[in-house]
Amino acid sequence: MAVYRLDMCGEMCPIPIVRTKVRLKQLAGGDILIVTTDHNCTSQSLTEAVRKLGHRVEVSEVDNGIWEIIIEKK
């Protein structure tokens, strides 16, 4: 298992979703991808999109207005 980060701060949908899906395809099962965003709507839509793909997802606000979406690839 490896942990990777993807900084999507300043990016608006659908860019974070597209880049996250591309990055997930490059990872092995069990790898963790931590996506950072500064848009609440992005954290919600990204979480929904990734869950639909079957991956495990957790979201936390790590700072005022900064969210981390922690994705474990299935």
N, C-alpha and C positions, 0 to 999 in steps of 0.2 A: 504494500500500500504506500502510495506517495501522496503528498499534499501540494496542490498548485493554487496559485492566486490569479485572479483576473480583475483588474481595476476598471470599472465602468462608470466612475464618477464623471459627471458632466455629459454623459451620453444619454440620449432619449430613446424610448422604444421606437422601432423594434430592434435597434442596434445591439443592446445588451443581450436580448434573447437569441439573436442570430449568432453572435460571437460565442455565447455560452454553449449553444448546441454544437457549433464547430469544434470548440475546445473539448467538449465531452466526448466527441467521436474519437479524439486522439488519445484518450485515457483508457486505462485498463479497469476492469471490474474491481470495485473496492477502493479505487482511488478517490480522493477528496478534492473538490474544486471549491474554493472560497471566492465568491464574487462580491465585490464591494460596489455599492451604488449610493448616490446621494438623492435619489428620487424614490419616494414612497410608492408611487404608482408602478415604477419599474420593479421594485422588490415584490410587489403583489403579483404582477403579470408574469414575471420570471418564475416565481415559485409555482404558480399554477401550471405554466408550460412544462416545467421540468418534472413535476409530479405526474402529469399526463404521460410522460415518457417512461414512468416507472421508477425513477430515481428517488432516493430518500432525501428530504430537504428540511432544513431548519433555518429560520430567519431570526436575527436579533438586531436590535438597534444598538450599535456599539458606541455611538456618540450622538450628540444632538443632530439629527438629520442625516446620519450615516448608517447604512444597513449592511450587514454581511449575510449573504445567502450561502449556507454551507450545504453542498451537494455531495452525496455519496453515490458514485456511479454504480448502477446495478450490474 
